[in-house]
Every structure is written in structure tokens, then in C-alpha cells.
Amino acid sequence: MTAADFVVVANRLPVDRVEGPDGEEIWRTSPGGLVAALEPMMRNVNGAWVGWAGQADVELAPFEAGGIRLIPVALSAEEVAEYYEGFANDTIWPLYHDVIAPPQYHREWWDAYVTVNRRFAEAAAAAAAPEGTVWVHDYQLQLVPQMVRELRPDVTIGYFHHIPFPAHGLYAQLPWRDQVLRGLLGADVIGFQRAQDATYFLTAVRRRLRYEVKGPHVAVPEGEGTRTALARAFPISIDTTPYLELAAREDVRARAAEIRASLGNPKRILLGVDRLDYTKGIRHRIKAYGELLAEGRLKVEDVTLVQVASPSRERVDAYVHLRDEIELAVSRINGDTDTMGHSAIRYLHQGYPREEMVALYLAADVMLVTALRDGMNLVAKEYVATRVDDRGVLVLSEFTGAADELRQAVRVNPHDIEGLKDAIMTAVEMPPAEQGRRMRSLRRRVLDNDVDAWSSSFLAALSEVRGR
């Protein structure tokens, strides 16, 4: 396989192995914003994608799928347990999400993280053409930029951090805090979702490593001199085209009407769409809604909450307990308030194809995004993109990256249950004219700042570095 001018490095390949109609195994493009953003560009720039195929103990040779060259990185079952489920998702994830759940610090997990990051870095270094570009993605691979630089000092390196970066008081808990900072500073451009995240990172660099920081620039020691790294916000977005197309389709609109009818045609449908994760504020949302019903401010005949909670990390204890708590709360509220014809909460612990999700967005009058901490939250932007009639209300946690951009949403602190209840009532009772004014503004923002604008802005910053 020839060397690639542009190499993407991510934990997962942009394809999933599925069974074809005749029982054969085929590769299908994965859903998700990152794939949608980079796939067209990868086809045009002699690109390659380095990532894990999603199955343990499987060795695969490089192959091509969907017009993209793919370079699989093999992981053993033990490495999946220690690097991915352990360090990435039971150490970094909770720490970087404000310790909503307690992080676990285990030296063997860190050792596995270093080992796997090195394997990814070696694959990327081997794939990149002379003077090429390597773009590394997310918290599973924070050491890769520095490792690639050691192997290939000729390439330009970018890194994008899709989740929050914590304040220094929390970040300082990490036993390997300095190693991670140095790993990230191997990149020429380090991108974050929010300006606040970039500020937290730069503060950690200044306080921990004592490097000179001027604005978004860091003087990184290298050889006898220094190299300048840029760290700033590049808020990610969605590919709006498929959402606009689906929202206009008659069959999808008919399905939205079908959903409303199946729920008893309530006056208002509230919708939550999340991975089942403790960062998403699902418990807080359900608690607030349950209290509104108990107090009589909402009536089960008038309002239904549809909560989609797609399965997530089901082998991690914290997620097992979270599912039990949420399902108990849903059962209690439904038991207390349901009638024969109406249900307070329709709880759906499963994932759905995009067509069904757009139908749900069209059916919903109010979208509840109450994350306790979120890098961005693309569901908020997906909902806004589908509202072609300019109706509907977005209730949005101020602790999401999306809150920086979607300023016409009804903003809420999800920890404040009384405030959350008032925000839900504001959304439920909002007049159509006010809905239209807010939604038109939200849609302009989402449509103008789509995923292409995001990737273009990051790559422009990388090109500027290359041109120095």
C-alpha cells in the first residue's frame, strides 16, 4: 500500500463488519459526524485511516472500503479491557467529565494505554508520506501525537479532542498528567470543542510543565530550540444535508404522525435522545418531569416524554447501575401516573436508524438536552436541523459545547431541578411566534456552521502551521 498524504488516526475505523444478505461478511460505513466530515476529503487527498476494527483478537491486513484505504490496528481482549474499557472509559472519561462518577486509577491500565497508543502511532507513522499530515482524534489516543513526532518529525500533526477537558484542579488528580500533556503537545494544532476547554488545557500546560504560553500558542521545547503549538476551539458540527433531506421526505413525515398517534396524540411530546451515560443528565430530566406530573403542572393526558437511551459500555459497572436507576425511576413514574390511554414516559433502551430518529425529531415539540457535561452534543444540532417548519423548542444544558453556539435555546442548569422544571414549562407553554423566532436563529447557526465548516477551519489551521 502506497504512502498516504493525509492520515486520520481514530480509535475506530470508519466501517463496521456486518453480515451480508448471503451470510458473507461485508464492511458498512459507520454512522457518525467524524466519518461524514472526513469521508469525502479522504477520497480526494490520497488518504488513509488508522483504527481498530471493533473486534478483539482479530488481525486484518490493510484494505479498501468505500473508496478509503483502511489500516486496522489489532487489539487483544485484554487490551480492550485495560486500554479501552479501563483507562479510556473508566479513568479519562469520568475525570474529564467533572468526576460525575469516580475515576479509577490503575497502573496496569496506564501501561496498556501507552502500549496501544504506541501501536497506533507506529501504524500512522508507517502510513504517512514524506511531509504528509496526520490528524489524531480523541481521548483514547492522547499520547499518539508525541509518539508520531518522535517517529516522523517531517509530518504535520493535528489532534482534536471531542470531549471536555477538565479544570486544572480536577486534571491534577491524574497520576500521569504530565505524560498526557506532553503527548498532546506533540501536535502542531490541538483542537477543542469550547474555548473554555482550550483555556483549561493551556492552564495545565503552564502550571504543570512550565512552558511559555502566549494566548493560544505554546512554546514546546524541541532539540536546542522550541516549536510553537496552537491550542484553541474548533466547535464540531453535523452534516446537515441528510437531516434536511429526511425531514422533507413524505414517508418520514408520515412516520412522525404515526408516532404521535401511537402515543395518543398528546398536546406536547418531549424527547430525550442520549447514549445511556451518567454524563447525559437523564436521571435529572426524569426526576424533574416526574415532579411536574406529581404537582399537577403537567397532565399525563397532555404530555408524553419519549426517552431514547441507546446501550453503552454495558460491561462497565457504573453503566449497569445507571440503567437500573433510570429504569426504576421510569417504572415508578409510569406506575403512579399512567392511564389506560396515556403513558407518562415511553422509555426505549435501543438504538435506531437515522430515518426513525428524524421522524422522532419531527414528532417532538420539545427537545430536552440536559447533559451534566458534554463536549458538544450533536443531538441538539440534529434536532434543530430537522425543524424545517421553524416550530419546536430546544431546552439545552449550559454545560454542553452546543450552548456556546445555540444561544436561542432555553438554557438550563440541569443540577437545579426547580430551574429545570421551570425550563420545561417554559418550553411546553411557549407561543408559536416565539418558537419560530428562536428556531429560525438556531437553524441559521447550525446550517451555516456545519461539519464541513468545522473540518475546513481545522485543516486551514494545520495548513498555516505547515506554511510557516
Secondary structure, DSSP 8 states (H G I E B T S, - for coil): ---EEEEEEEEE-SEEEEE-TTS-EEEEE--SHHHHHHHHHHHHTTEEEEEE-S-TT-----EEETTEEEEE----HHHIIIIIIIIIIIIIHHHHTTTSS-----HHHHHHHHHHHHHHHHHHHHHEEEEEEEEEESGGGTTHHHHHHHH-TTSEEEEE--S----HHHHTT-TTHHHHHHHHTTSSEEEESSHHHHHHHHHHIIIII--EEETTEEEEEETTEEEEEEEEE------HHHHHHHHH-HHHHHHHHHHHHHTT--SEEEEEEEES-GGG-HHHHHHHHHHHHHTTSS-TTTEEEEEEEE---TTSHHHHHHHHHHHHHHHHHHHHH--SS--SEEEE-S---HHHHHHHHHH-SEEEE--SSBS--HHHHHHHHH-TTS--EEEEETTBTHHHH-TTSEEE-TT-HHHHHHHHHHHHH--HHHHHHHHHHHHHHHHHS-HHHHHHHHHHHHHHHHH-
